[in-house]
């Protein structure tokens, strides 16, 4: 078995793993990133596209902000549609902050290119990854790289490998507590090379179900509609999707929807999930390995970035002889922010979607909640504060 040594092993080459790796690399901390998929597959993943101010700052710190600032779309607000009317949430006016619309695919590409340019080590198509002895002083990873069995000794392990990854699975069942809510519907989403219907995002609450008008660029649109949890992609033709989308939008928005062939179509199930704690000895869970949120609040990638912020601070202090206080506080600090974002994402999902099992009383409460929210500057300010991102 081949033996390697590094300071931090990062499992997973998604945005959180690559971002953490770059931040550490830039301060001289050695890292090895292990990814089970190919680099091409990683770069093809279609994910979120709304970045909080804090996420943008972290990407700048990692040296990957130039293209984002050049090609990304700064948004001062977004709209909520209900009963045929639009209510604008003025993010900048209510909070002084904005968000950046820049696809996760592009974030990942920028991070991959930066890591390659700066000599960071990433292994793709790695199999059989297993963390060992992370509850002691000398953790190590066993895996298969290029068909060869490898052991990597390290100081710390960062589990950035997602909901189904090896990191959380390695934790003894009795050491971890999980919380979960599965929603009774999914999001059917398409990407199409057509101009967006609106220059800002439009979230629509309609009796037929939720809809979202989003974009990746001035010429590429991302649209979603609420669908049944049992639906399959092949159940929906492009024409059916466009017709249903327009039915759920106010007329002024529906008339601006430009239709075209989709080049990506998928259904995402919706769930809220949190695993506690997020630290087990020298193993730290980051991002989707520790928590999942429905995409309604645009928090998935941003929560992963805030985890990276807290873990990077702790590791930077450790290697900079600043002590281990921040490392010891990682789980507590991260979870405090995670649960606030989980609450916001749950609330947005409950407010904007149709639930098949709502009682008549619950329907009236839902309608009153939505009507109050859209008529109250205070309530809109609370939405705006959460949407642009709570402080780290």
SULRAZI-V307165 format. One record per residue. N is the residue number from 1. RES is the residue in one letter. PHI is phi in degrees with one decimal (NA if undefined). PSI is psi as a letter, one per 20 degrees, with the letter a starting at -180 (NA if undefined). Layout:
BEGIN
n:N res:RES phi:PHI psi:PSI
n:N res:RES phi:PHI psi:PSI
END
This chain:
BEGIN
n:1 res:X phi:NA psi:p
n:2 res:X phi:-73.5 psi:q
n:3 res:X phi:-115.4 psi:p
n:4 res:X phi:-128.6 psi:r
n:5 res:X phi:-140.7 psi:p
n:6 res:X phi:-149.3 psi:r
n:7 res:X phi:-84.1 psi:g
n:8 res:X phi:-131.4 psi:p
n:9 res:X phi:-94.9 psi:p
n:10 res:X phi:-111.2 psi:o
n:11 res:X phi:-95.4 psi:o
n:12 res:X phi:112.6 psi:p
n:13 res:X phi:-110.5 psi:k
n:14 res:X phi:-79.1 psi:a
n:15 res:X phi:-57.1 psi:g
n:16 res:X phi:-68.1 psi:g
n:17 res:X phi:-64.4 psi:g
n:18 res:X phi:-66.8 psi:h
n:19 res:X phi:-66.1 psi:g
n:20 res:X phi:-60.7 psi:g
n:21 res:X phi:-60.6 psi:g
n:22 res:X phi:-70.3 psi:g
n:23 res:X phi:-60.1 psi:g
n:24 res:X phi:-69.2 psi:g
n:25 res:X phi:-56.9 psi:h
n:26 res:X phi:-70.5 psi:i
n:27 res:X phi:-106.4 psi:j
n:28 res:X phi:87.2 psi:j
n:29 res:X phi:-91.7 psi:p
n:30 res:X phi:-74.0 psi:p
n:31 res:X phi:-137.9 psi:q
n:32 res:X phi:-127.1 psi:p
n:33 res:X phi:-102.5 psi:p
n:34 res:X phi:-115.6 psi:p
n:35 res:X phi:-129.9 psi:p
n:36 res:X phi:-76.2 psi:h
n:37 res:X phi:-92.3 psi:r
n:38 res:X phi:-77.6 psi:r
n:39 res:X phi:-62.4 psi:h
n:40 res:X phi:-60.8 psi:g
n:41 res:X phi:-65.0 psi:g
n:42 res:X phi:-59.0 psi:g
n:43 res:X phi:-74.6 psi:i
n:44 res:X phi:-95.3 psi:i
n:45 res:X phi:-63.7 psi:p
n:46 res:X phi:-100.1 psi:o
n:47 res:X phi:-139.0 psi:b
n:48 res:X phi:-65.7 psi:r
n:49 res:X phi:-141.7 psi:j
n:50 res:X phi:-109.4 psi:o
n:51 res:X phi:-109.0 psi:p
n:52 res:X phi:-70.0 psi:r
n:53 res:X phi:-57.8 psi:g
n:54 res:X phi:-65.2 psi:h
n:55 res:X phi:-66.1 psi:g
n:56 res:X phi:-59.3 psi:g
n:57 res:X phi:-64.6 psi:h
n:58 res:X phi:-65.6 psi:g
n:59 res:X phi:-65.1 psi:h
n:60 res:X phi:-61.3 psi:g
n:61 res:X phi:-63.4 psi:h
n:62 res:X phi:-82.1 psi:j
n:63 res:X phi:79.4 psi:k
n:64 res:X phi:-122.7 psi:k
n:65 res:X phi:-91.6 psi:i
n:66 res:X phi:-61.3 psi:g
n:67 res:X phi:-68.4 psi:h
n:68 res:X phi:-58.7 psi:g
n:69 res:X phi:-70.6 psi:h
n:70 res:X phi:-80.0 psi:g
n:71 res:X phi:-108.8 psi:i
n:72 res:X phi:-70.6 psi:r
n:73 res:X phi:-110.8 psi:o
n:74 res:X phi:-80.9 psi:p
n:75 res:X phi:-114.1 psi:p
n:76 res:X phi:-88.9 psi:i
n:77 res:X phi:-171.5 psi:a
n:78 res:X phi:-150.6 psi:r
n:79 res:X phi:-119.0 psi:q
n:80 res:X phi:-115.7 psi:p
n:81 res:X phi:-102.1 psi:p
n:82 res:X phi:-158.4 psi:p
n:83 res:X phi:54.0 psi:k
n:84 res:X phi:78.2 psi:j
n:85 res:X phi:-116.9 psi:q
n:86 res:X phi:-111.0 psi:p
n:87 res:X phi:-117.5 psi:p
n:88 res:X phi:-88.3 psi:p
n:89 res:X phi:-95.7 psi:o
n:90 res:X phi:-83.4 psi:n
n:91 res:X phi:-58.3 psi:g
n:92 res:X phi:-68.7 psi:g
n:93 res:X phi:-67.5 psi:h
n:94 res:X phi:-88.2 psi:h
n:95 res:X phi:-128.4 psi:i
n:96 res:X phi:82.3 psi:j
n:97 res:X phi:-118.3 psi:r
n:98 res:X phi:-130.9 psi:r
n:99 res:X phi:-122.4 psi:r
n:100 res:X phi:-113.5 psi:p
n:101 res:X phi:-93.8 psi:o
n:102 res:X phi:-157.0 psi:o
n:103 res:X phi:-61.3 psi:q
n:104 res:X phi:-59.1 psi:h
n:105 res:X phi:-58.4 psi:g
n:106 res:X phi:-72.0 psi:h
n:107 res:X phi:-57.8 psi:g
n:108 res:X phi:-62.6 psi:g
n:109 res:X phi:-60.4 psi:g
n:110 res:X phi:-61.4 psi:g
n:111 res:X phi:-69.8 psi:h
n:112 res:X phi:-62.2 psi:g
n:113 res:X phi:-65.4 psi:h
n:114 res:X phi:-66.8 psi:g
n:115 res:X phi:-64.8 psi:g
n:116 res:X phi:-63.1 psi:g
n:117 res:X phi:-66.1 psi:h
n:118 res:X phi:-99.2 psi:j
n:119 res:X phi:82.2 psi:j
n:120 res:X phi:-70.1 psi:q
n:121 res:X phi:-98.2 psi:p
n:122 res:X phi:-131.7 psi:p
n:123 res:X phi:-109.1 psi:p
n:124 res:X phi:-103.7 psi:r
n:125 res:X phi:54.2 psi:l
n:126 res:X phi:-91.0 psi:p
n:127 res:X phi:-112.4 psi:r
n:128 res:X phi:57.7 psi:l
n:129 res:X phi:-75.6 psi:p
n:130 res:X phi:-139.2 psi:p
n:131 res:X phi:-79.2 psi:q
n:132 res:X phi:-128.9 psi:q
n:133 res:X phi:53.1 psi:k
n:134 res:X phi:-75.5 psi:i
n:135 res:X phi:-87.9 psi:j
n:136 res:X phi:-117.6 psi:a
n:137 res:X phi:-90.1 psi:i
n:138 res:X phi:-134.0 psi:m
n:139 res:X phi:-70.8 psi:q
n:140 res:X phi:-153.1 psi:r
n:141 res:X phi:-118.4 psi:p
n:142 res:X phi:-111.0 psi:q
n:143 res:X phi:-164.3 psi:r
n:144 res:X phi:-121.6 psi:o
n:145 res:X phi:-118.9 psi:o
n:146 res:X phi:59.3 psi:k
n:147 res:X phi:83.0 psi:i
n:148 res:X phi:-107.2 psi:p
n:149 res:X phi:-70.1 psi:p
n:150 res:X phi:-135.4 psi:q
n:151 res:X phi:-116.0 psi:p
n:152 res:X phi:-118.9 psi:o
n:153 res:X phi:-83.0 psi:q
n:154 res:X phi:-157.1 psi:r
n:155 res:X phi:-88.8 psi:h
n:156 res:X phi:-143.5 psi:q
n:157 res:X phi:-124.2 psi:p
n:158 res:X phi:-108.6 psi:o
n:159 res:X phi:-89.8 psi:n
n:160 res:X phi:-112.1 psi:k
n:161 res:X phi:-105.7 psi:k
n:162 res:X phi:81.2 psi:r
n:163 res:X phi:-60.3 psi:h
n:164 res:X phi:-100.9 psi:j
n:165 res:X phi:-78.3 psi:r
n:166 res:X phi:-76.8 psi:h
n:167 res:X phi:-65.8 psi:g
n:168 res:X phi:-67.3 psi:h
n:169 res:X phi:-63.3 psi:h
n:170 res:X phi:-76.1 psi:i
n:171 res:X phi:-79.1 psi:p
n:172 res:X phi:-55.5 psi:p
n:173 res:X phi:-56.0 psi:h
n:174 res:X phi:-74.4 psi:i
n:175 res:X phi:-93.9 psi:i
n:176 res:X phi:-131.8 psi:q
n:177 res:X phi:-117.1 psi:p
n:178 res:X phi:-117.3 psi:q
n:179 res:X phi:-127.0 psi:p
n:180 res:X phi:-149.4 psi:q
n:181 res:X phi:-133.3 psi:p
n:182 res:X phi:-103.3 psi:p
n:183 res:X phi:-88.4 psi:q
n:184 res:X phi:-84.8 psi:k
n:185 res:X phi:-163.1 psi:r
n:186 res:X phi:-132.2 psi:r
n:187 res:X phi:-112.8 psi:p
n:188 res:X phi:-91.8 psi:p
n:189 res:X phi:-123.0 psi:q
n:190 res:X phi:-132.5 psi:q
n:191 res:X phi:-112.1 psi:p
n:192 res:X phi:-145.8 psi:q
n:193 res:X phi:-82.1 psi:m
n:194 res:X phi:-136.8 psi:q
n:195 res:X phi:-67.2 psi:q
n:196 res:X phi:-63.7 psi:q
n:197 res:X phi:-72.1 psi:h
n:198 res:X phi:-144.0 psi:q
n:199 res:X phi:-77.0 psi:i
n:200 res:X phi:-126.4 psi:r
n:201 res:X phi:-65.1 psi:q
n:202 res:X phi:-124.4 psi:o
n:203 res:X phi:-98.8 psi:p
n:204 res:X phi:-117.0 psi:p
n:205 res:X phi:-103.1 psi:p
n:206 res:X phi:-142.1 psi:q
n:207 res:X phi:-61.0 psi:h
n:208 res:X phi:-83.7 psi:i
n:209 res:X phi:132.3 psi:r
n:210 res:X phi:-69.9 psi:q
n:211 res:X phi:-146.7 psi:q
n:212 res:X phi:-139.2 psi:p
n:213 res:X phi:-103.8 psi:o
n:214 res:X phi:-134.4 psi:a
n:215 res:X phi:-155.8 psi:r
n:216 res:X phi:-114.5 psi:h
n:217 res:X phi:-164.2 psi:r
n:218 res:X phi:-64.4 psi:i
n:219 res:X phi:-121.7 psi:j
n:220 res:X phi:-129.5 psi:p
n:221 res:X phi:-111.1 psi:q
n:222 res:X phi:-123.5 psi:o
n:223 res:X phi:-123.5 psi:q
n:224 res:X phi:-136.3 psi:q
n:225 res:X phi:-135.6 psi:q
n:226 res:X phi:-66.2 psi:p
n:227 res:X phi:-136.1 psi:r
n:228 res:X phi:-67.8 psi:q
n:229 res:X phi:-62.6 psi:h
n:230 res:X phi:-90.6 psi:i
n:231 res:X phi:-66.6 psi:q
n:232 res:X phi:-117.4 psi:q
n:233 res:X phi:-55.6 psi:h
n:234 res:X phi:-69.5 psi:i
n:235 res:X phi:-72.3 psi:i
n:236 res:X phi:-122.0 psi:o
n:237 res:X phi:-80.7 psi:r
n:238 res:X phi:-59.3 psi:g
n:239 res:X phi:-62.4 psi:g
n:240 res:X phi:-62.8 psi:g
n:241 res:X phi:-61.5 psi:g
n:242 res:X phi:-61.0 psi:g
n:243 res:X phi:-62.4 psi:g
n:244 res:X phi:-69.9 psi:h
n:245 res:X phi:-57.5 psi:g
n:246 res:X phi:-66.1 psi:h
n:247 res:X phi:-61.4 psi:h
n:248 res:X phi:-92.4 psi:i
n:249 res:X phi:-106.4 psi:q
n:250 res:X phi:-58.0 psi:q
n:251 res:X phi:-55.8 psi:h
n:252 res:X phi:-65.2 psi:h
n:253 res:X phi:-86.8 psi:g
n:254 res:X phi:-57.5 psi:h
n:255 res:X phi:-67.5 psi:i
n:256 res:X phi:-96.1 psi:i
n:257 res:X phi:-73.3 psi:o
n:258 res:X phi:-94.8 psi:p
n:259 res:X phi:-91.6 psi:q
n:260 res:X phi:-175.9 psi:r
n:261 res:X phi:-66.7 psi:q
n:262 res:X phi:-84.2 psi:q
n:263 res:X phi:-108.6 psi:i
n:264 res:X phi:-151.9 psi:p
n:265 res:X phi:-144.2 psi:p
n:266 res:X phi:-154.1 psi:r
n:267 res:X phi:-117.7 psi:p
n:268 res:X phi:-109.2 psi:p
n:269 res:X phi:-70.0 psi:q
n:270 res:X phi:-112.3 psi:p
n:271 res:X phi:-151.0 psi:q
n:272 res:X phi:-110.4 psi:p
n:273 res:X phi:-148.3 psi:p
n:274 res:X phi:-139.6 psi:p
n:275 res:X phi:-111.2 psi:p
n:276 res:X phi:-127.0 psi:q
n:277 res:X phi:-76.0 psi:a
n:278 res:X phi:-110.0 psi:j
n:279 res:X phi:-130.9 psi:p
n:280 res:X phi:-135.1 psi:n
n:281 res:X phi:64.5 psi:d
n:282 res:X phi:-104.7 psi:j
n:283 res:X phi:-107.8 psi:p
n:284 res:X phi:-119.9 psi:p
n:285 res:X phi:-87.8 psi:p
n:286 res:X phi:-134.6 psi:p
n:287 res:X phi:66.1 psi:c
n:288 res:X phi:-62.5 psi:i
n:289 res:X phi:-64.9 psi:h
n:290 res:X phi:-113.0 psi:h
n:291 res:X phi:-158.3 psi:q
n:292 res:X phi:-129.3 psi:p
n:293 res:X phi:-128.8 psi:q
n:294 res:X phi:-62.0 psi:q
n:295 res:X phi:-73.8 psi:i
n:296 res:X phi:-57.1 psi:h
n:297 res:X phi:-92.6 psi:j
n:298 res:X phi:57.7 psi:l
n:299 res:X phi:-111.9 psi:i
n:300 res:X phi:-56.8 psi:f
n:301 res:X phi:-63.9 psi:h
n:302 res:X phi:-67.3 psi:h
n:303 res:X phi:-66.6 psi:h
n:304 res:X phi:-60.7 psi:h
n:305 res:X phi:-65.0 psi:h
n:306 res:X phi:-68.5 psi:h
n:307 res:X phi:-59.1 psi:g
n:308 res:X phi:-58.8 psi:g
n:309 res:X phi:-56.8 psi:g
n:310 res:X phi:-66.6 psi:g
n:311 res:X phi:-70.7 psi:g
n:312 res:X phi:-61.6 psi:g
n:313 res:X phi:-57.5 psi:g
n:314 res:X phi:-65.8 psi:g
n:315 res:X phi:-69.8 psi:h
n:316 res:X phi:-63.3 psi:g
n:317 res:X phi:-66.5 psi:g
n:318 res:X phi:-59.6 psi:g
n:319 res:X phi:-78.4 psi:i
n:320 res:X phi:-95.6 psi:j
n:321 res:X phi:62.2 psi:k
n:322 res:X phi:-96.1 psi:j
n:323 res:X phi:88.9 psi:r
n:324 res:X phi:-110.2 psi:j
n:325 res:X phi:-60.0 psi:g
n:326 res:X phi:-72.0 psi:h
n:327 res:X phi:-64.9 psi:g
n:328 res:X phi:-64.0 psi:h
n:329 res:X phi:-91.2 psi:j
n:330 res:X phi:-52.7 psi:g
n:331 res:X phi:-62.9 psi:g
n:332 res:X phi:-63.0 psi:g
n:333 res:X phi:-66.4 psi:g
n:334 res:X phi:-65.2 psi:g
n:335 res:X phi:-66.1 psi:h
n:336 res:X phi:-59.8 psi:g
n:337 res:X phi:-78.2 psi:h
n:338 res:X phi:-55.8 psi:g
n:339 res:X phi:-65.0 psi:h
n:340 res:X phi:-67.0 psi:h
n:341 res:X phi:-72.2 psi:h
n:342 res:X phi:-62.1 psi:g
n:343 res:X phi:-61.2 psi:g
n:344 res:X phi:-63.6 psi:g
n:345 res:X phi:-63.9 psi:g
n:346 res:X phi:-61.9 psi:g
n:347 res:X phi:-63.4 psi:g
n:348 res:X phi:-61.6 psi:h
n:349 res:X phi:-65.9 psi:g
n:350 res:X phi:-64.1 psi:h
n:351 res:X phi:-75.4 psi:h
n:352 res:X phi:-102.4 psi:i
n:353 res:X phi:-103.1 psi:r
n:354 res:X phi:-95.2 psi:p
n:355 res:X phi:-109.5 psi:p
n:356 res:X phi:-67.4 psi:i
n:357 res:X phi:-106.7 psi:j
n:358 res:X phi:-69.0 psi:p
n:359 res:X phi:-78.3 psi:r
n:360 res:X phi:-56.0 psi:h
n:361 res:X phi:-63.4 psi:g
n:362 res:X phi:-64.3 psi:h
n:363 res:X phi:-62.5 psi:g
n:364 res:X phi:-64.4 psi:g
n:365 res:X phi:-63.3 psi:g
n:366 res:X phi:-60.1 psi:g
n:367 res:X phi:-63.3 psi:g
n:368 res:X phi:-67.1 psi:h
n:369 res:X phi:-61.0 psi:g
n:370 res:X phi:-66.8 psi:g
n:371 res:X phi:-62.7 psi:g
n:372 res:X phi:-63.3 psi:g
n:373 res:X phi:-57.7 psi:g
n:374 res:X phi:-76.6 psi:i
n:375 res:X phi:-107.0 psi:i
n:376 res:X phi:-112.9 psi:p
n:377 res:X phi:-61.8 psi:h
n:378 res:X phi:-64.2 psi:g
n:379 res:X phi:-66.8 psi:g
n:380 res:X phi:-65.1 psi:h
n:381 res:X phi:-65.2 psi:h
n:382 res:X phi:-65.4 psi:g
n:383 res:X phi:-60.7 psi:g
n:384 res:X phi:-60.2 psi:g
n:385 res:X phi:-60.2 psi:g
n:386 res:X phi:-72.7 psi:h
n:387 res:X phi:-68.5 psi:g
n:388 res:X phi:-74.1 psi:i
n:389 res:X phi:110.4 psi:p
n:390 res:X phi:-69.1 psi:q
n:391 res:X phi:-64.7 psi:q
n:392 res:X phi:-74.0 psi:NA
END
